Amino acid sequence: MIVTFTANPSLDRTVALPGPLERGEVQRAVSVSQESGGKGVNVSRALCASGLETIAVLPGGDSDPVLAGLHHDKVPFAALPIDEPLRTNVALTEPGGVTTKINEPGPTLSVDEQEALVSLLLERARGASWVVLAGSLPPGFPADFYATVAQRLRSTADGAAPRIAVDSSGKPLAAAISGGSAGMPDLLKPNAEELAELAAAAGYATALTAEELEADPEAAAAAAAAVVRSGVGAVLATLGSKGAVLVTADGAWLATHPPVAAVSTVGAGDSSLAGYLLAHGRGAAPADCLRQAVAHGAAAASLPGSTVPAVHQTTPDAVTITALRKD
């Protein structure tokens, strides 16, 4: 069982434009679609599409469109009832896959609601193989929320504690590696921009931009290795169309996929994480977990809106794996 935790879920609305976005002008959409979303929710959707046992833990009222969408898609979930509606995020996609996102802040949860949400996660995480802590945090949540939740998952586990993956950004991501060994993730899933932030937080001496990391896999591996040395089990860094890098204490690898006709990049990183977890659950070696991650991400980019692929829609045999130096 893989449990995902999304503190700030959303209704993801994708508007496809016939041409480039024109600021200040009126444009007519080619199509509009919407899915229940948020990073953890997307991971559960992708796992569910491939037949894996998963449950999404999130806040949301019974009549909220996000929960209705999960019902419709038959994605198992456990929701903490709240009075405020969940947020709506809008993605504007241009031909070729260029995507502009506008994300709402999300509802404000009281301290009691925050604690009740964590309690719901602890209850559902019993016996889980992985717990994925993913996405932004709603207004009013402490920046070290994920680190604290990771500590509690381990301290309250009956028997073996679940492995913990974190996929976030900004202060919550940086705080995830500053809470001591008890709160350290087993896996971090940054993109290039987030990897640059993480490496700086881990004390990596070389300042690199996201563009430099995407252009230089060896530099990305070195930055990820600095994060691993801080105590993280592994770093899966997605580099957009350049593929992804996986770094563990034992090695570093680059995975690339032949170019795909990109339709929408929304949820591609979440699908990559789902692909990694799918392969890991099947006992795959680290390089093959990376292979499936990149195959899932490429498949997601070729699908409209925030559609997630099932494993049969991916092409892992097309992925090239290259061993890298990480120091």
Secondary structure, DSSP 8 states (H G I E B T S, - for coil): -EEEEESS-EEEEEEE-SSS--TTS----SEEEEEEESHHHHHHHHHHHTT--EEEEEE--TT-HHHHHHHHHT--EEEE--SS--EEEEEEE-TTS-EEEE--------HHHHHHHHHHHHHHTTT-SEEEEES---TT--TTHHHHHHHHHHHS-SSS--EEEEE--HHHHHHTTSS-GGG--SEE--BHHHHHHHHHHTT-SS---HHHHHH-HHHHHHHHHHHHHTT-SEEEEE-GGG-EEEEESS-EEEEE------S--TTHHHHHHHHHHHHHHTT--HHHHHHHHHHHHHHHHTSSTT----GGG--GGG-EEEEE---
